[in-house]
Amino acid sequence: MNIHEYQAKEILKQYNVPVPAGIAVFSVDEAVKAAEELKEKGAGLFVVKAQIHAGGRGKGRTVKSGAKGVILCKTVDEVKNAAESLIGDTLVTIQTGEEGKKVERLYVTDGVDIEKEYYVGVTLDRAKGKNVIMVSTEGGVEIEKVAEETPELIVKEWVEPGQALFPNQARRLAFALGLSGDQFKKAVKFITALYTAFDKTDASIFEINPLVTTPDGDVIALDAKINFDDNALYRHKDLEELRDESEENPLELEAGKYNLNYIKLDGNVGCMVNGAGLAMATMDIIKLAGGEPANFLDVGGGANVETVKNGFKIILKDPNVKAILINIFGGIVRCDRVANGVIEAVKDQEIADKLSGVPLIVRLQGTNAEEAKELIDNSGLDVISAVLLKEAAEEVTKAIA
């Protein structure tokens, strides 16, 4: 689950991670009021930031006004102009794609006098099975580019699951940033607090880019990106309330209500599979056969009439889908039961109407697979049954050719 920058900074403050003062707003009038409030507290400069779930806001541009997603303002009037140019407009960045995202909220913050920019990030290193905290002196730029072109500029420390970041690790990371004196001490505290926040909130990523030092010797998180592990949100009801559904794909939201794991992709072959690993393998073989998956859809171990129906409804709402491949392994669930579920679902008038002209390929393997194939073949429905996964993928590619 993604959250906005202003929400991320509120969480950071709870764990004593220094951030600039800022106020989230939803209108031009609120932006002006926020700037006046910050000015009363000593702010001499202001930064108005579009709040969308995408990076590259500073280099992005709005469609109508041509404004950048991050605007430095010297006066309250400039804050007003910035807010007028952003709210309600569509911001296009390197991460949003050409369609962009509508700006519905802003973050008005105190402008920080920057001495130097750095990068700090925490995530899970799946290869090692440990959390990893990374720092780089190359802050304020895309860390992926740094990792590709100058990987030696990224310094890492790994932490065993369930353990805290050791003080000597935090010191090594602060040294790697080239800091000294009070800034070094503040960076050690910053890094330690950041890792604690990551661990306690069951996050999947904490990214501070840039982390900045100021001429006064402060160490501050100028920007913040936080993602949470959806599977752990049941332990954090307060965090779950931060979800902004307007920023999420509506099909993915609807699938979640049916307890389906769905991720929309850019292809034209709809996939309905039981099990995440099998779903990944199915998408791979579709690509090898020359097709492009339109989605990842895991219906779970208990594929029945209702789950299959709901899966069809989600897949068929994607106008790009030109064919559907159902690939089920009958381990927990019997294949003949799934076959009956598919047959009943396809007979549903709403689904049948939307399926018209969309080839449907079904591959069932495992318990009672032969019985399942016989049921599909004798159903009288316009369904292509397959035995081998390769055969199923080739049938899909042939159907959309």
Disulfide bonds with the S-S distance in Angstrom:
none
